[in-house]
Amino acid sequence: MRPINVLGMCSYTHDSAAALIADGKLIGFAEEERLSGIKHDRSYPARAIDWLLAEADLTPTDIDIVAYNFRPNLYLRALRGAAGHLTRSATRRRALPRARSFARVAANTRTRLGLLADQFPNAAVQPVLHHRAHGLYAFAASGYEDAAVLVVDSLGETQTTTIGHARRNGDGCAYRIVQALHDPASLGYVYGAVTEHLGWRRGDEEGTVMALAALGDPERFRSLFAQAIRLADDGFVLDPRLVGLRVLSSRYPRLTPAFTALTCPPRHPDEEIAPVHADLAAALQERTEQAMLHLARLARDRTGVRLLCVGGGVAMNCVSIGEIIESGWFDEVAVPPAPGDSGTAMGAAAAVYLDGHGHLPEGLANACYLGPNFPELHLKPEPRPGMTARRLDHPAEFVARHLVDGHIVGLFHGALEAGPRALGHRSILASPLEPDVADRLNAKVKFREPFRPFAPVVLADHAADYFTLGQDSPFMSVAAPVTDLARQTIPSVVHVNGTARVQTLAPRDNPLLADILVAFTRITGVPVLINTSLNIKGKPICGTPDMALDCLTESGLDALLIEDWWVTAS
């Protein structure tokens, strides 16, 4: 069978992205927001596709299959439960609007498939089960041979949680879903609902709620969430008296008046954060961790495998991932760099390729630097009014010395990262030894809430001295407890709950950042830096040089290393 060109796509929904497989290899992956500057861009990923086709020297007519990350007809499964919802008082008023909304989304998704067919005249457009796309990507990215796969998100067609078993058989690969939960049982739905209730954007700022949780006391609302999210032998169920039956329309709030009466009124984004808000976040986070642990144990029991891959939006809850690792139920837990919906562009393409060839494409395992790069970038001495740029011969040593002096430096080099975490190619670096560095970063650089923590990046050989990880964390996916040494020397990266979301760095994965860390260690004796994303609140990670220069202009960065150009603004 001749190699086929497969274009995987997440499009017309949040976190638009594209991935290309050609000649049996992943050519690249890019999220549209990183190129358009529109956070969670939901448009057709034209910029990402143009870049991918140029990388492979292809045109739209060369694409054989477009793999889309949803199967439209499966939304109609939600109609089967309409009669049952009509018979219950808590769901009766939403039963028919819910059925109509799922039917409407099914029709809209079929229309989207037609739009994609128009863009690629020689291609077959093949829809892929959403959770299969999540699960296959998580497994392929892990590099494992045999693993349980847990996918937890808000909604994929009607599935919300799946347990899969993936195994490589020689050159082949098999993946099957062994258990599935369907809407309305959805952890992602509840977490997004409470995020919105607390005044932040659902689908975007759940991480802020996770950070706030460390400041609260879960006891206040513990029994409420035990009722709202009830664990069961086969997973969990939601109480519709507290969490409204999902209708795919913004006109239907996710939380009920009963939930509000038992907790607090919805918080306006500009309203001061009160103890009740922190307590509500703490109880939500605690119950989420309990549910994720329960699901992880089910995954182990259903598959009998001691390696676990976790995908879906809830996989970005790094505290829950840390709890699963600490449980000891698995020898290792892997979360891919792009566990949310954007990563399903890679998963959908991999699924179609697997179906046609019997094995997974190359280039997915342990890969995160998959997007556009700019190796030939040349800057003028004054790239923008008020900016100066000069080329460095030894950038690692130069940057390290500026970090030692307390400067906050943006880093833009190499291929763009996949996923929500800056992994050293589109990062902001700072010394964790500066006593006020977290306050400076939140107030003057990122413009975000003062309680938000900052993640450390550490040379992998030294990680155990500062963090009790138990395994590598190359994609910054795990919140791990810190050691006494970390508390004493780098308290700026330790969150209130005594954890840090760690990135462990092997020099082969990012030589420049490793060289910066080595130079910083030689001067200070500490092999740890603060690593946060190159963006300000409300904007996506900078994917282009112009976006990086905008970030320097709009934030309190002291300087920007863009490829080997050192840029400062007066």
N, C-alpha and C positions, 0 to 999 in steps of 0.2 A: 504494500500500500504506500502510495507516495505521501510525503509529508504534507500536512494541510496547514493553512494559515488560519488561526482561530483568534478572533477578537472578542475578549471578554468585557462585559460592560455592566456597570451600575449607572443607570441614567434615568432622568425624569423623576428622581427622588433624592432625598438628602444624601450628601457625600458622593456625588457623581464621580466616577472614576473609570479608567480603561486599562486593560492589560492585553498584551499581544504574545501569542505563541507562534513561532515560525521555525520550520526545520526541527521541530521537536524540542525547542528551547524557549524559555521565557525571555522575550526580548526586553521587556520593561513593563513598568506599571507607574501610573501617575494619577493623582487625585486632582480633579479640575480646580478645586478651590486654591490650590497652590500656584496655579497659573493665572487664574482669573482675579484673585484677590477677594472673592466673595466667599465668606465662611459657610461651610456646609452647602456649597453650590449644588443645586438640584437640576441644572440644565444639562442638555446633551453635551458630553465631554469633548467638544470639538478641539480644544487646544491639546488635550492629552492624546487624542487620536492622531492629530496631525504630527505630533512629535514621535509617536510610536511608528507610524508609517514611514516617516523620514529615516528613523533609526534602522529600519529593516529594508529600506529602499523599495517600498511597496506603494501601491495606489489602492484606493477603495475597491477597484475591480479585481484586485489580487486576493481579497479576503474570501475564504471558502465558507466559513461559518461565523456567525455572530452569536455568541453565547450570552443570553440575558439572564439576570439573577432572580427572576420570578417566573412562576408558571401561572398564567392568568386564570385558567379554569379551576385551579385548586382553591381560589378565594370563595368559590361557590359552596365549598364544604360548610361554610358558616351558616348557610341557609338551613342545613339539616337540624340545627338546634333551635330554630325559631319557635317551634311548637312548645318545646320545653320551657323556653324563656317566657312565653306568653302565659304559662300556667302558674308562674311564681310572682308574687306581688313585688318583690325587690327588682325584678327584671322586666316586668310586663310592659311598661311604658317605652322601654328601649328596644324591645324585641323586633318590631317591624322596621324602625329606622336603622337598626343594626343590619338586618338582612338586606335592606335596600342599599346601604352603604357598601357592603361587601360585593354586591352584584355590580354596583357602579365602578368600584375599583377593578373588578375583573374585566369589565368592558374597557376601561381606560388602559389597562395593561395590554389588552389585545391591540388596541389602537397604537400603543407605543411600539409593539413588535412590527406593525406595518410601517411606521415611520423609520425604523431601523432598516427594514428591507429596502426602502427607497434610497437610503444612503449607500447601500452596498449591493449593487444590482446583480452580482454573481454569487451572492452568499445565501446560504440557508440560515434563517434566524431560528435558533433553537433555545427555547426557555428551559431553565434549569431550576429544580427545586431549591428554594432559598437556603434551607438548612443543609442541604447536600453541598451547596457551594461553600457555605461557612465551614462545614466539617472537613471537606476535602482539602481546602486551603490550609486549615489549621494542622491537619496531618502532614501534608506535603511540606509545609514550612518547618515542621519539627525535625525532619530527617529521621524519625523513628521507623522501625520495621514493623512493629505490631503495637497498637495503642488503642485505648478507649478514647472516645471523642465526645466531649460534652459541649453542646451549643446552647447558649441561653441568651435570648434577646427579647425585644418587645413583641415583634410579630414578623413571621415569614409565611406568606399566604395565610394559613390559619395555625401553623405550628409556632410554638413559643419556646419550647425546650425539647431537645432531642439528645438521645444517647446513641452513639454509633460505635462500631468496631471496624477499625481499618487495619489492613495487613498487606504487606508486600509479599508476593509469592514469586521468588526469583526475579524475573524482569517484569512481572505483572503486579497488579494491585487490585484489592477488593475492598469495597466500603459498603457497609449496610447499616441502616438505622434500626436498632433493636428495640427502641422505646421512644415514644413521642407524647408530649403534652400539647394540647391545643388551646387556643384562646377560648374562654377568658382567663385561663391560668397563665399569668405572665408576670415574671419578676421585673422585666424591663418596663412594662406598663406602669406598675406601681411606683418604681423608683422615679420614672419620669413625672408621674402625677404629683408626687410629694416635692420633687424638685421645683415644679411649677408653682405649687402651693406656697413654697418658701420664697418665691420671688425671683427664681432663676429660670433660664431657658431650658426646657426639657429637650433632650436630644443634643445638648451642648454642654450644660454646666452641672451635670450630675457629679462630676469630680469635685466641684465646690461644696456640694452637700456632703460628700464623703469626707472632705477635709473638716467641715464644720462639725461633723459627728463626734470628732475627738474632743470637742469642747463641751459636749452635753452629757447628760445622765440618762441612759436608756430606761431606767426603772420607771420613769414617769409615764411612758407610753408603751411599756413592754407588753402588757396584757392586750392592749389595743392591736398591736401588730401581730401578736400570736393569734388573735381572732381574724384579722384581715388577711393574713397569709397562713393558712393552716396546712401543716405538713401531713402528708399521707403516705401510705405504703408505696404508691407508684409515683410520688412526686409532691405536689401541693395543689391547693385550690384557693381561690380568692373569695372573700365574703362580699357579695354584691350590695349588701346593706352599707358597706363602708367604701368599697371601690366600685364605682359604677360600671355596669356592663359596657364593653367597648362599642362605640359607634364611630365609624371612620369619618368624623366631622368635628371641626373645632367648636361647633355649637353645643356639643354635649360634654360637660366637664367630667373629668375622670374621677374625682372624689365627690362623695355624696354630702348633702347637708349634715347627715349624722356624723360623718368623719370630722367635719369642721366644728360641729358643736362639741365634740369630745376632745378636740385639740386646740386650735386657734384659728382666727380669721386668716384668709390668704394675705400674705405679706406683699406689700408693694415693693418693687425693686429698690426704691430710694428710702424705704423705711429702715430704721435702725434695727440691727439684729438683736433680739432679746433672748434670754435664757430658754424660753419656751421653744424657740426655733431650733436652738442647738439640741435640746432634749428630743425634739421630734426627729431631727436628723440622726441622732444617736440611736434611737429605737429602730428607725428604718434600717440603718446600716447593720445593727446587730441582727435583726431578723433576716436580712439579705445574706449575711455570712452564714447563719444557721441553715438557711435554705440551700445555699450553694454547697455547704458541707454535706448536707443530706443528699443532694443530687450527685455529688462526686462519689459518695459511697455507693449509691445506686449504680453508677457507671462502673465502678470496680466489680460490684456483685454481678451485674448483668453480663460483663465481658470476661471477667477473670484475669484481667491484664493489669499490670502494675506501672504502666506508663500512661499518662493522661494528657490529652490535648484539649484546650478550652478555647472556644470561639464564640462569636456573637458579641453584641454591645456590652452585656453584663460582664464579659471577661475583662473589660477595662477596669473593673472594680478590684484594684490591686490588693486591697486589704483582704478581700475574700480569697484571692488566689494565694496570698501568704498563709491564710488559715488552712487551706487545702494542703499546702506543702507541709505545714507544721503537724498536720494530722498523722503523718507517717503512713497513710494508706497507699501512697504511690512512691515508687523509687524516684520519679522525676515528673514534673508538670511543665508543659510547654504552652505558652500563649504566643500566637504569631504577632509580628509587628503591626499588622492592620486587622485586628479582630472584628472591627465593626463592618458596616455594610460596604464601605469602599473596597475592602478586601475580597468581597464576593465576586468582584470582577475577575480576580485571579482564580478564585474557586470555580466560577462558572466555566471559564476557559479550560481549566484543568479537568473538569468533569466531562466536557465534550471531547477533549483530547483522549481521556482515559477510555471513554465509550468507543471511540473509533480505533484506538491502537492497543488497548489492553494494558497500558502502563502510563504512569504519570510523566509529564514533560520534565525536562531538566531545568535547573536554575531557580527552583523555589525553595529548596532546603536551606534553612539558616540565612536567608537573604533578606536584607532590609534596604540597602541602598540601590534602588531600582528605577529612579526617576531621572529627569533631565539633569545634565551637568554642563558646565561652561568652562572647559579647560583652556580655551583660547581667549578668554576675557582680557580685554585691554581697557584700562581706565585712563582718562585724561588727568593731568595734575590737579585740576579742579573739576571733578565729575559732576558736581552740583554747586550752585552758588553758596559760598561759605564753607565748602568742603575741600579738604586736601587729600591727595592720594599719592602714595609712593610704594614702589615694589620692594619687597623684602627678600634677602638672600637666605636668611635662616629664620623663618617665621615662628617655629615652635619655641625656640629660646626667647625670642622677642616677646611673644604673647605671654609666656610664662612669667617673665619679669614684670610685665605690666599687671598681671593678675596678683603677683606678690605685693605690688605697690597699692593694691586695693582698687584697681580699675575693673570696670565691668565691660566685657568685650563680646561683641557679636562674632559668630563664626559661620561663614558661608563658603563651603568648598565641597568638591566632589559631587556625586550623584545624590539627588534628593531622596530623603528617607520615605519609606512607606509607613502610613499609620499616624496616630495622634501624638506620638512621643518624639521629641527631638533627640536624635541618637548621635549627635556630634558632627553632622554635616550642615545642619541649619539650627544652630544652638546659640544660646547666650551663656557665657562662662563667667564665673566669679570665684573668688577665694572663699572657702568656708571658714577661714580663720578670722575674717573681719567681723567684729562683734555686731555691727548694725546692718550686715549685708542683706538679710532677708527683708528688713524694713525698707531699705533703699530699693531693692528689686521690686517689691510690691507697689511701693508708692510712686517711684519716679521712673521706672523702666516698663513694668508690665501693666501698671494702673489697675490693680485688682485688689481683692479683699485682703486685709492685713493678716488674717489667720491662715492664708494659703501657704503650704509648705513648699520647699524646693528640693528637687531630687539631686542626689549625689551620683557622680560617675567615679568609679574607682578601678584602678588596675586590678585585673582579675586575680593576680597572684597575691594581692594584699587584702582582698575583700573580707576574708574571715577575721582579720584583725579588728574590723570596724562593724561588721554586720553578720548576723546569724542566719544566713541565707540557706545553707544546706545544698545549694546548687547554683549554677551560673544564672544570671539574669541579663542577657545581652540586649533585650528589647525593653528594659525598664518596666517590667510587667508585674513585679512583686513588691509588696510592702513587707519589709522584714524587720524584726527587732534589732536594735543596735547594741553594741557592746559598751562596757564602761569606758573603754578608750575613746569611742566615738562621742559619748556624752561629755567627756572631759575636754576633748580637743576640737571637735567640730559640732557643737550644739546647734549651729545654724541650720543643719540639714536634718535634725531630729524633730519629728512632729510631736505634738502634745501627747500622743498615745505611745510614744517611745519607739516608733518605727520610722523607716525611711524607704521611699520607693527607689530602689537601687538599679543602676546600670553597671554591670561588670564589663570591663573592656579588655579584650585580648588585642595586643598590638597588631596582629595580622588583619583585624577587622577594620581598624581605622588608624593607620600609621601616624597621621598628623596629630590627632587628639592624643594618642598614646605618647608621642614625643613631647607634647605640651605637658602631659601629666608627669612624665619622667623628669623633665626640667623643673617643674614645680616641686616635685618630691626632692630633688637634689638640693634645692634652695631651702625648703621649709621642713623637710622630713615627713610630710603628710601626702600620701598618694591619692588624694580625693579633691575633686572640684565640684562646685555647683554647676549643674547642667539643666537649663530650662530652654524652652522653645524660642526660636527667633521670631517673635511676633509680640504685639500688644493685645490686650483684652479686646475681644470682638473681631479680631482679624485672624486669618489663617496663618500658619507657618509660611515664612517667605520662601517661595519656590523659584523666584527669578532674581537676578541682580538688582533690577529696579525696585522690586519689593523690599529687598534688603536695605538699599539706600534710603527708601522711604522710612523704614523702621529706625534707622539711625537718626533721621531728621525728626521723627515724631516721638521718640522715646528719650530716656535719660542715659542711653548707652554712651560710654566714654570713647569707644572706637569700634571699628568693624574690620575684621580680617576677611576679605572677600577674594577667594582663591589666594594668591600670594600678595595681594594689594592691601596695604594698611591705610584705612580711611578714617579721618577724624572730621568733626564738625565744630566750627567755632561757636 
